[in-house]
Amino acid sequence: MALSEKSPLLTVGSEEGVIGALAAIGVKHQLCTVDEIAVDEANKIVTTPAYMLGPGIKDVAIGIGKLVQKVLEMA
């Protein structure tokens, strides 16, 4: 099954080149801030832009914490 058939939803920050490359292979992108998460319930994928946007560990820790909590909820 091709990736485009699954149409996964991800977040990778705001880098247009990366977003475009993902779109080219069938990935949907959700803009998120460093402390937010994108949840693809259908494909069971949780992502955060974390280090793509965060200037330091204290900034990315919030998004990572939310990601871990959501993964635990989904498990």
Protein Blocks (a to p, Z undefined) as FASTA:
>chain_A
ZZklnopaddebjafklmmmmmmnopacddddfkbccddfknopacdfklmmmmbfklmm
mmmmmmmmmmmmmZZ
